[in-house]
Amino acid sequence: MMEYYNDLREGILEAYSEIVQGFMEDEDTPGQKEALRQYLHQMIQLIASVSADRDKTDDLVKCACGLLGDIVNSYGGAIKDLVFQETLAELLSQGRRSRESETKKVAQWASREMRKINAL
């Protein structure tokens, strides 16, 4: 049952990432990015729930860090208050300590994106 639950959350996180990336790249309809903004809180809550889960997989950490990085990259300093949470910092730290190189790479990238908006 836990494997199914983790797989489900992984799929949701990947879908969210693709949506955020798609809206970032679609310059013909800039209003879509702002329309998505109303759902960012729920996306961040999902990422935080992954961080708090003791049974999370490495792939789940990678997907959560990737979505966090995509959100920060897309919205920048406008969402600074939303993303600077201890649970999200802990997730990034877990990702950077991962034994899986791909998870480490994604977590390091997301951490750099967070540092960029912290400097604003």
C-alpha positions in Angstrom: 0.0 0.0 0.0 2.8 2.4 0.8 4.5 1.8 -2.5 1.2 2.7 -4.3 0.9 5.9 -2.2 4.4 6.9 -3.0 4.0 6.1 -6.7 0.8 8.2 -6.7 2.4 11.2 -5.1 5.4 10.9 -7.5 3.0 11.0 -10.5 1.2 14.0 -9.1 4.5 15.9 -8.4 5.8 15.1 -12.0 2.5 16.3 -13.5 2.7 19.5 -11.5 6.3 20.0 -12.6 5.3 19.6 -16.3 2.4 22.0 -15.9 4.7 24.7 -14.2 7.4 24.2 -16.9 4.8 24.4 -19.7 3.4 27.7 -18.4 7.0 29.1 -18.1 7.7 28.3 -21.7 4.4 29.4 -23.2 5.0 33.1 -23.7 2.0 33.4 -26.0 -0.4 33.1 -23.0 1.2 34.9 -20.0 -2.1 34.9 -18.1 -1.9 31.1 -17.6 1.1 31.5 -15.3 -0.8 33.9 -13.1 -3.9 31.6 -13.2 -1.7 28.8 -11.9 -0.5 30.9 -9.0 -3.7 30.3 -7.0 -2.7 26.6 -6.8 0.9 27.1 -5.6 -0.1 26.9 -1.9 -1.5 23.4 -2.5 1.6 22.3 -4.4 3.8 23.6 -1.6 1.7 21.7 0.9 2.2 18.5 -1.1 5.9 19.1 -1.2 5.9 19.7 2.6 4.0 16.5 3.2 6.6 14.6 1.3 9.3 16.2 3.5 7.5 15.1 6.7 6.9 11.5 5.5 9.3 9.0 7.1 8.5 6.4 4.4 9.3 8.5 1.3 11.4 7.1 -1.4 14.4 8.7 -3.0 12.5 9.2 -6.3 9.8 11.0 -4.3 12.4 13.3 -2.8 13.7 14.0 -6.3 10.3 14.8 -7.7 9.4 17.1 -4.8 12.7 18.9 -5.0 12.2 19.3 -8.8 8.8 20.8 -8.4 10.0 23.1 -5.7 12.8 24.3 -8.0 10.4 24.7 -11.0 8.1 26.8 -8.9 10.9 29.0 -7.6 12.4 29.3 -11.0 9.1 30.4 -12.5 7.8 32.8 -9.9 11.0 34.0 -8.3 10.9 36.5 -5.4 7.1 36.9 -5.7 6.7 33.7 -3.8 9.5 34.1 -1.3 7.3 34.0 1.7 5.6 30.8 0.5 8.7 28.7 -0.1 11.0 29.7 2.8 9.8 27.0 5.3 11.9 24.8 7.5 10.2 21.6 6.1 11.2 22.6 2.6 14.8 23.4 3.6 15.0 20.0 5.3 13.7 18.3 2.1 16.4 20.0 0.0 19.0 19.0 2.6 17.8 15.3 2.4 18.0 15.4 -1.3 21.5 16.9 -1.3 22.6 14.0 1.0 21.1 11.3 -1.1 23.2 8.4 -2.4 21.4 8.7 -5.8 23.3 11.1 -8.0 20.2 12.3 -9.9 18.4 13.2 -6.6 21.5 15.1 -5.4 21.7 16.9 -8.7 18.0 18.0 -8.6 18.2 19.0 -5.0 21.4 21.0 -5.6 19.7 22.8 -8.5 16.6 23.6 -6.5 18.8 24.9 -3.6 20.5 27.2 -6.0 17.2 28.5 -7.2 16.1 29.1 -3.6 19.4 31.0 -2.9 18.7 33.2 -5.9 15.4 34.5 -4.5 16.8 34.7 -1.0 19.3 37.3 -2.3 16.4 39.5 -3.6 
